[in-house]
Amino acid sequence: LTKSKFHFLLHIPAYIRRFGPPILFSTECFESFNHVFRLSCVHSNHQALSHDSCNVFAYNDILKHIATGGF
């Protein structure tokens, strides 16, 4: 059982009226990815965070490509 964000709970009545029972409503998987972005900015000067994050993700993608033999 995961706890939903309070703001999201405010919208559930409208979603129930529109789509039916709230089965599998979860934002946790997307919000947990913010942790990955924060970790990519650890060695940043915090002047161009999106640029630094993109460089980290590109570098990691290159390493993954090389480590898997180009697949």
Residue, then its C-alpha position, 0 to 999 in steps of 0.5 A: l500500500t502506497k500513500s498518495k499525495f494529498h493534492f492528487l486525492l482532491h481530484i479522485p472524486a472527479y476521476i471516479r465520476r469520469f472513469g469509474p473506480p480508482i484502480l491502480f492510481s499511483t504517482e509514486c513510480f514517476e515521483s521516485f524518478n526525481h531521486v535519479f535526477r537529483l543524483s545526476c546533479v550532485h557534481s554540478n555547479h547548479q548553473a545549468l542543471s538540465h545540461d549537466s543532467c543530460n551529460v550524465f545520462a548521455y555518459n551513462d547511456i554510452l557506458k551501458h552501450i559499450a558494456t552490453g557489446g553495442f546492443 
